[in-house]
Amino acid sequence: VGRKAYLFAGSHQAAEMAAAMYSFMASCKKNKINEFDWLKDVFERIQSHKQKDLYQLLPSNWEEYQPK
């Protein structure tokens, strides 16, 4: 599905961003995480996260590092 759709992404950079989002959503599904909840939480917390701690926001680590 992706390869042909990326031809119409507008630019190479836009196609790379779309591919990254597909990967994040697939990772959420693999880890049985609601994609909307994950994305909403990441958008809310990403500005306050240190660069070295961004791995905590990846779908595979997200539930472990939820604020209590």
N, C-alpha and C positions, 0 to 999 in steps of 0.2 A: 504494500500500500504506500509506504513512505517514499520509495525512490521516485515514482512518477509524480507524486504530489510535491516533492521538493523542487521540481523543475519550475513550479509556479509560485514559489515562496517569495519572489521579488528580488532576492539577492542571495549570494552564498552565505553571508552572515545570518540572514533570516532563516535559511534552511538549516544551518547548524543549531540555531536556537530552538527551532521546531523539533529537531532530532533529540536535543537534550531534554525537552519537555516530555516527549514520548518516552524517553528512557526513565525519567523520574516517575511518570505515571505507571509504567510497567513495573518499576521497583516497588511502588506502593501496592499494586495488586499482588505481587509476589509475596510481600510481607503482610498481606491482609489488612491494609491500612486504607481508610477512607481518603481518597485523593483530595477531595475538597477540604476536609478538616486539616490534612497535612499542609496543603498549600496555604490556607488561611493562617495557620499557626506560623509557618515559615515567614510569610510576609510580615506578620506582626513582630516576630522576634529577630529577624535577620539584622536589623540596624544596630541592635544592642549587643550582638554577638561579636566576640573577638575573632579575628581571622583564623587564628590557630584552633578555635573551637567550632568552626563551621561544619566539621564532620558530624557533629551532634545533630544537625538538622537534616541529614540524609535519611531517606525513608527507612533504611536498614537499622539506623540507630535512634530514630525519632522517639519511639515509645519509651526507651530506656532513659532518655534525657528530658522527659516532660517535667515542667515545673510542678512541684508538689503543692 
